[in-house]
Amino acid sequence: MKSLLTIDMEMQIPFHDVDSMGITWHGNYLRYFEIARCKLLDELGYNYRQMQASNYAWPIIDLQIKYVKASTFEQKITVRAELVEWENRLKINYQIRDVESGARITKGYTIQAAVDMSTQELCFVTPEVFRDKIATLLAKVED
């Protein structure tokens, strides 16, 4: 699946994210996904504050994560987030890799759907405000 927008962010596994064996606790990978997703949405120009201002919430309705290899305290990792679907929902794919070796540590995806905050109704088509952001991005890509 071709991505429309991709971001990479590098980070180092902090002490408070590991267990007594120095291995990253599995739940922290979802937080790393969230940090990368926020950076991707900032890059798109439609972050969570802008979503709220446009009167849409975008809750996660599905997620998948596959643990391939453990990461450890002080390990440097790259978290990649790729926007791959946007017409009816947002699907963002993620990969976490070791900076030094490039080995994959974790992969997964999240799916978000728009909810009209005034009616609390799920939108079955991506709202115009988001489609406008995509159109702007596509115009930049075509130039």
DOKOLVO-17474 format. One line per 5 residues: number of its first residue (from 0); their letters; for each residue x negated, y negated, z negated of N, C-alpha, C. Coordinates in nm, 4 decimals. Each point is the difference from the previous one (the first is absolute). Example, Ala and Ser with C-alpha at 12.3 -4.5 7.8 and 13.67 -1.06 7.14 Angstrom:
0	as	-1.3190/0.5690/-0.7800/0.0890/-0.1190/0.0000/-0.0900/-0.1200/0.0000 | 0.0350/-0.1050/0.0720/-0.0820/-0.1190/-0.0060/0.0770/-0.1090/-0.0730
END
This chain:
0	mksll	-0.0842/0.1170/0.0000/0.0842/-0.1170/0.0000/-0.0895/-0.1244/0.0000 | 0.0213/-0.0873/0.0971/-0.0824/-0.1203/0.0140/0.0412/-0.1036/-0.1040 | -0.0996/-0.0629/-0.0598/0.0298/-0.1022/-0.1002/0.0047/-0.1375/0.0639 | 0.0854/-0.0842/-0.0543/0.0108/-0.1379/0.0451/-0.1008/-0.0878/-0.0729 | -0.0228/0.0316/-0.1259/-0.0887/-0.0802/-0.0835/-0.0720/0.0941/-0.0957
5	tidme	-0.1299/-0.0175/-0.0129/-0.0813/0.0828/-0.0888/-0.0882/-0.0900/-0.0848 | -0.0097/0.0328/-0.1277/-0.0949/-0.0691/-0.0873/-0.0831/0.1050/-0.0731 | -0.1224/-0.0360/-0.0304/-0.0884/0.0820/-0.0813/-0.0445/-0.0841/-0.1180 | 0.0007/0.0598/-0.1173/-0.0526/-0.0688/-0.1177/-0.0911/0.0947/-0.0744 | -0.1086/-0.0547/-0.0470/-0.0966/0.0805/-0.0747/0.0148/-0.0297/-0.1485
10	mqipf	-0.0167/0.1027/-0.0802/0.0043/-0.0174/-0.1451/-0.0861/0.1068/-0.0659 | -0.0256/-0.0200/-0.1275/-0.0756/0.0966/-0.0793/0.0931/0.0532/-0.1086 | -0.0019/0.1313/-0.0205/0.0876/0.0611/-0.1005/-0.0420/-0.0494/-0.1378 | 0.0913/-0.0694/-0.0717/-0.0339/-0.0513/-0.1327/0.0135/0.1070/-0.1084 | -0.0644/-0.0232/-0.1103/0.0005/0.0938/-0.1122/0.1416/0.0312/-0.0490
15	hdvds	0.0848/-0.1018/-0.0080/0.1353/0.0207/-0.0538/0.0898/0.0821/0.0927 | -0.0462/0.0340/0.1206/0.0785/0.0817/0.0925/-0.0366/0.1480/-0.0037 | -0.0974/0.0377/-0.0831/-0.0453/0.1395/-0.0008/0.0349/0.0686/-0.1325 | 0.0025/0.1325/0.0059/0.0257/0.0784/-0.1213/-0.1318/0.0278/-0.0726 | 0.0055/0.0829/-0.1026/-0.1198/0.0275/-0.0804/-0.1093/0.0740/0.0780
20	mgitw	0.0357/0.0565/0.1141/-0.0977/0.0683/0.0846/-0.0592/-0.0935/0.1067 | 0.0447/-0.1260/0.0004/-0.0501/-0.0965/0.0972/0.0686/0.0080/0.1351 | 0.1104/0.0755/0.0075/0.0754/0.0184/0.1250/0.1173/-0.0989/0.0017 | 0.0244/-0.0623/0.1150/0.1104/-0.0943/0.0123/0.1327/0.0712/-0.0255 | 0.0799/-0.0578/-0.0908/0.1333/0.0554/-0.0276/0.0847/-0.0141/0.1254
25	hgnyl	0.0726/0.1057/0.0381/0.0710/0.0057/0.1280/0.0993/-0.1143/0.0210 | 0.0652/-0.0474/-0.1034/0.0978/-0.1070/0.0142/-0.0603/-0.1328/0.0433 | -0.1284/-0.0182/-0.0228/-0.0630/-0.1264/0.0381/-0.0100/-0.0184/0.1510 | 0.0022/0.1091/0.0765/-0.0065/-0.0145/0.1454/0.1209/-0.0765/0.0524 | 0.1156/0.0176/-0.0632/0.1181/-0.0755/0.0423/-0.0203/-0.1495/-0.0248
30	ryfei	-0.0699/-0.0340/-0.1072/-0.0310/-0.1409/-0.0272/-0.0952/-0.0532/0.1067 | -0.0957/0.0810/0.0416/-0.0915/-0.0429/0.1061/0.0774/-0.0215/0.1306 | 0.0968/0.0891/0.0274/0.0867/-0.0198/0.1165/0.0707/-0.1352/-0.0098 | 0.0540/-0.0291/-0.1187/0.0746/-0.1248/-0.0205/-0.0887/-0.1222/0.0221 | -0.1214/0.0031/-0.0488/-0.0915/-0.1132/0.0188/-0.0266/-0.0211/0.1495
35	arckl	-0.0229/0.1092/0.0724/-0.0240/-0.0091/0.1440/0.1262/-0.0467/0.0733 | 0.1163/0.0489/-0.0420/0.1260/-0.0414/0.0625/0.0209/-0.1503/-0.0174 | -0.0275/-0.0519/-0.1194/0.0134/-0.1443/-0.0241/-0.0935/-0.0794/0.0911 | -0.1213/0.0481/0.0175/-0.0954/-0.0676/0.0884/0.0496/0.0038/0.1448 | 0.0556/0.1134/0.0422/0.0535/0.0133/0.1350/0.1168/-0.0963/0.0211
40	ldelg	0.0903/-0.0085/-0.0973/0.1152/-0.0899/0.0112/-0.0441/-0.1464/-0.0024 | -0.1037/-0.0319/-0.0772/-0.0562/-0.1355/0.0022/-0.0513/-0.0325/0.1404 | -0.0688/0.0955/0.0594/-0.0557/-0.0179/0.1345/0.1120/-0.0222/0.1022 | 0.1106/0.0669/-0.0185/0.1155/-0.0137/0.0888/0.0716/-0.1330/-0.0207 | -0.0170/-0.0587/-0.1177/0.0689/-0.1248/-0.0311/0.1388/0.0222/-0.0569
45	ynyrq	0.0198/0.1170/-0.0619/0.1304/0.0316/-0.0594/-0.0233/0.0836/-0.1251 | -0.0565/-0.0630/-0.1017/-0.0301/0.0697/-0.1243/0.1246/0.0077/-0.0894 | -0.0157/0.0555/-0.1185/0.1167/0.0218/-0.0865/0.0681/-0.1297/-0.0412 | -0.0731/-0.1070/-0.0213/0.0620/-0.1297/-0.0322/0.0819/-0.0506/0.1190 | -0.0546/0.0158/0.1191/0.0713/-0.0430/0.1202/0.1223/0.0876/0.0259
50	mqasn	-0.0105/0.1287/-0.0314/0.1166/0.0886/0.0118/0.1113/-0.0489/-0.0916 | -0.0371/-0.0268/-0.1229/0.0978/-0.0460/-0.0982/0.0634/-0.1321/0.0449 | -0.0812/-0.0912/0.0494/0.0514/-0.1293/0.0468/0.0936/0.0164/0.1195 | -0.0199/0.1054/0.0790/0.0871/0.0241/0.1158/0.1254/0.0791/-0.0378 | 0.0142/0.0301/-0.1284/0.1177/0.0680/-0.0552/0.0066/0.1498/0.0341
55	yawpi	-0.1186/0.0592/0.0176/-0.0058/0.1443/0.0218/-0.0956/0.0636/-0.0997 | 0.0404/0.1125/-0.0529/-0.0883/0.0854/-0.0790/-0.0397/0.1153/0.0914 | -0.1157/0.0551/-0.0225/-0.0509/0.1094/0.0832/-0.0467/0.1145/-0.0906 | 0.0913/0.0690/-0.0669/-0.0420/0.1085/-0.0882/-0.0587/0.1176/0.0777 | -0.0898/0.0696/-0.0653/-0.0521/0.1240/0.0572/0.1087/0.1054/-0.0156
60	idlqi	0.0367/0.0636/0.1115/0.1038/0.1032/-0.0029/-0.0570/0.1399/0.0198 | -0.1270/0.0059/0.0410/-0.0645/0.1301/0.0191/-0.1507/-0.0218/-0.0036 | -0.0697/0.0977/-0.0546/-0.1457/-0.0043/0.0062/-0.0533/0.1414/0.0008 | -0.1175/0.0123/0.0568/-0.0691/0.1283/0.0055/-0.1459/-0.0279/-0.0253 | -0.0612/0.0876/-0.0738/-0.1432/-0.0132/-0.0261/-0.0623/0.1389/0.0006
65	kyvka	-0.1165/0.0107/0.0589/-0.0736/0.1266/0.0023/-0.1387/-0.0264/-0.0552 | -0.0331/0.0752/-0.1024/-0.1316/-0.0117/-0.0623/-0.0940/0.0977/0.0680 | -0.1044/-0.0527/0.0608/-0.0924/0.0822/0.0764/-0.1246/0.0300/-0.0818 | -0.0473/-0.1012/-0.0716/-0.1249/0.0122/-0.0748/0.0062/-0.0997/-0.1151 | -0.0648/0.0297/-0.1098/0.0014/-0.0901/-0.1158/-0.0929/-0.1190/0.0229
70	stfeq	0.0351/-0.1111/-0.0631/-0.0912/-0.1136/-0.0084/-0.0394/-0.0157/-0.1464 | -0.1082/-0.0721/-0.0232/-0.0568/-0.0065/-0.1342/-0.0371/-0.1432/-0.0392 | -0.0232/-0.0176/-0.1289/-0.0399/-0.1289/-0.0553/-0.1163/-0.0600/0.0779 | 0.0153/-0.1266/0.0363/-0.0970/-0.0818/0.0720/-0.0163/0.0360/0.1476 | 0.0755/0.0966/0.0493/-0.0074/0.0336/0.1417/0.0584/-0.1150/0.0817
75	kitvr	-0.0643/-0.0331/0.1098/0.0509/-0.1027/0.0905/0.0881/0.0665/0.1049 | 0.1207/-0.0557/0.0134/0.0961/0.0560/0.0943/0.0520/-0.1098/0.0927 | 0.0503/0.0429/0.1144/0.0709/-0.0881/0.0919/0.1441/0.0478/0.0064 | 0.0922/-0.0930/-0.0186/0.1422/0.0303/0.0117/0.0490/-0.0648/0.1288 | 0.0539/0.0806/0.0894/0.0537/-0.0495/0.1270/0.1517/0.0082/-0.0050
80	aelve	0.0658/-0.1066/0.0423/0.1455/-0.0035/0.0133/0.0322/-0.0372/0.1440 | 0.0921/0.0751/0.0612/0.0373/-0.0226/0.1390/0.1517/-0.0067/0.0123 | 0.0511/-0.1090/0.0544/0.1426/-0.0130/0.0268/0.0303/0.0750/0.1286 | 0.0798/0.1082/-0.0099/0.0254/0.0840/0.1172/0.1465/0.0011/0.0441 | 0.0930/-0.0404/-0.0852/0.1412/-0.0114/0.0382/0.0559/-0.1266/-0.0606
85	wenrl	0.0899/-0.0673/0.0724/0.0569/-0.1247/-0.0502/0.1394/-0.0301/0.0546 | 0.0501/0.0769/0.0953/0.1283/-0.0320/0.0622/0.1178/0.0167/-0.0969 | 0.0058/0.1101/-0.0713/0.1117/0.0289/-0.0902/-0.0440/0.0142/-0.1451 | -0.1280/0.0112/-0.0205/-0.0595/0.0162/-0.1325/-0.1477/-0.0331/0.0131 | -0.0670/-0.0162/-0.1115/-0.1446/-0.0196/0.0030/-0.0661/0.1301/-0.0401
90	kinyq	-0.0843/0.0501/0.0858/-0.0804/0.1164/-0.0358/-0.1459/-0.0416/0.0075 | -0.0683/0.0194/-0.1110/-0.1409/-0.0341/-0.0081/-0.0772/0.1266/-0.0340 | -0.0974/0.0325/0.0837/-0.0879/0.1140/-0.0243/-0.1234/-0.0483/-0.0755 | -0.0548/0.0882/-0.0835/-0.1173/-0.0337/-0.0805/-0.1041/0.1105/0.0111 | -0.1253/-0.0415/-0.0074/-0.1106/0.0940/-0.0164/-0.0975/-0.0622/-0.0979
95	irdve	-0.0499/0.0821/-0.0895/-0.1053/-0.0426/-0.0912/-0.1220/0.0857/0.0313 | -0.1120/-0.0681/0.0246/-0.1241/0.0687/0.0368/-0.1151/-0.0470/-0.0874 | -0.0962/0.0875/-0.0151/-0.1243/-0.0344/-0.0680/-0.0798/-0.0928/0.0919 | -0.0473/-0.1114/-0.0537/-0.0746/-0.0970/0.0808/-0.1283/0.0610/0.0546 | -0.0741/0.0695/-0.0841/-0.1313/0.0510/0.0391/0.0078/0.1100/0.1053
100	sgari	0.0842/0.1001/-0.0222/0.0044/0.1151/0.0905/0.1107/-0.0074/0.1048 | 0.1018/-0.0823/-0.0257/0.1152/-0.0049/0.0895/0.0989/0.1128/-0.0234 | -0.0282/0.0870/-0.0975/0.0883/0.1139/-0.0268/0.1370/-0.0476/-0.0481 | 0.1035/0.0648/0.0506/0.1355/-0.0347/-0.0416/0.0251/0.0513/-0.1406 | 0.0587/-0.0848/-0.0832/0.0325/0.0345/-0.1379/0.1496/0.0240/-0.0150
105	tkgyt	0.0786/-0.0906/0.0551/0.1458/0.0057/-0.0134/0.0629/-0.0605/0.1240 | 0.1183/0.0489/0.0349/0.0771/-0.0623/0.1071/0.1472/0.0051/-0.0389 | 0.0784/-0.0831/0.0649/0.1429/-0.0003/-0.0293/0.0716/-0.1088/0.0765 | 0.1256/-0.0201/-0.0372/0.0782/-0.1074/0.0603/0.1068/-0.0455/-0.0976 | 0.0507/-0.1202/0.0245/0.1179/-0.0498/-0.0703/0.0995/-0.0460/0.1048
110	iqaav	0.1277/0.0119/-0.0346/0.1081/-0.0506/0.0846/0.0828/-0.0947/-0.0845 | 0.0235/-0.1192/0.0547/0.0802/-0.1011/-0.0667/0.1162/-0.0375/0.0913 | 0.1120/-0.0314/-0.0609/0.1169/-0.0445/0.0752/0.0465/-0.1334/-0.0566 | 0.0522/-0.0843/0.0874/0.0488/-0.1308/-0.0430/0.1353/0.0149/-0.0695 | 0.0148/-0.0776/-0.1069/0.1270/-0.0092/-0.0712/0.0350/-0.1485/-0.0080
115	dmstq	0.1200/-0.0330/0.0460/0.0480/-0.1378/-0.0093/0.0278/-0.0289/-0.1468 | -0.0730/-0.0938/-0.0585/0.0105/-0.0253/-0.1429/0.1353/-0.0621/-0.0396 | 0.0665/-0.0673/0.0924/0.1286/-0.0612/-0.0347/0.1124/0.1025/-0.0054 | -0.0099/0.1066/0.0802/0.1056/0.1024/0.0021/-0.0447/0.1333/-0.0604 | -0.1305/0.0150/-0.0213/-0.0602/0.1253/-0.0471/0.0204/0.1150/0.0990
120	elcfv	0.0215/-0.0340/0.1260/0.0213/0.1014/0.1037/-0.1294/0.0286/0.0752 | -0.0192/0.1279/0.0286/-0.1140/0.0458/0.0781/0.0179/-0.0453/0.1444 | -0.1049/-0.0527/0.0597/0.0026/-0.0415/0.1402/-0.0495/0.1162/0.0858 | 0.0775/0.0341/0.1012/-0.0398/0.1116/0.0864/-0.0858/-0.0444/0.1172 | -0.0148/-0.1313/0.0144/-0.0886/-0.0581/0.0995/-0.0855/-0.1029/-0.0735
125	tpevf	-0.1252/-0.0071/0.0350/-0.0896/-0.0962/-0.0634/0.0535/-0.1416/0.0205 | 0.0087/-0.0787/-0.1071/0.0523/-0.1361/0.0110/-0.0803/-0.0877/0.0965 | 0.0684/-0.0977/0.0558/-0.0600/-0.0890/0.0991/-0.1255/-0.0691/-0.0523 | -0.0009/-0.0378/-0.1264/-0.1164/-0.0698/-0.0558/-0.1267/0.0854/0.0126 | 0.0132/0.1301/-0.0182/-0.1167/0.0884/0.0144/-0.0315/0.0232/0.1473
130	rdkia	0.1031/0.0166/0.0823/-0.0229/0.0192/0.1438/-0.0719/-0.1207/0.0593 | 0.0299/-0.1211/-0.0514/-0.0694/-0.1203/0.0465/-0.1493/0.0066/-0.0332 | -0.0341/0.0509/-0.1175/-0.1415/0.0150/-0.0381/-0.0704/0.0986/0.0933 | 0.0705/0.1078/0.0332/-0.0556/0.1001/0.0917/-0.0186/-0.0607/0.1388 | 0.0986/-0.0766/0.0463/-0.0097/-0.0633/0.1319/-0.1199/-0.0937/0.0060
135	tllak	-0.0232/-0.0754/-0.1062/-0.1159/-0.0897/-0.0057/-0.1294/0.0799/0.0079 | -0.0053/0.1109/-0.0740/-0.1187/0.0851/0.0019/-0.0211/0.0624/0.1378 | 0.1067/0.0490/0.0625/-0.0104/0.0588/0.1342/-0.0480/-0.1023/0.1025 | 0.0467/-0.1238/-0.0141/-0.0431/-0.1058/0.0915/-0.1499/-0.0247/-0.0122 | -0.0517/0.0062/-0.1244/-0.1443/-0.0175/-0.0217/-0.0787/0.1150/0.0628
140	ved	0.0533/0.1219/-0.0125/-0.0670/0.1185/0.0533/-0.0063/-0.0054/0.1528 | 0.1063/-0.0505/0.0610/0.0061/-0.0061/0.1476/-0.0888/-0.1091/0.0582 | -0.0357/-0.1003/-0.0780/-0.0841/-0.1104/0.0495/-0.1427/0.0413/0.0191
END
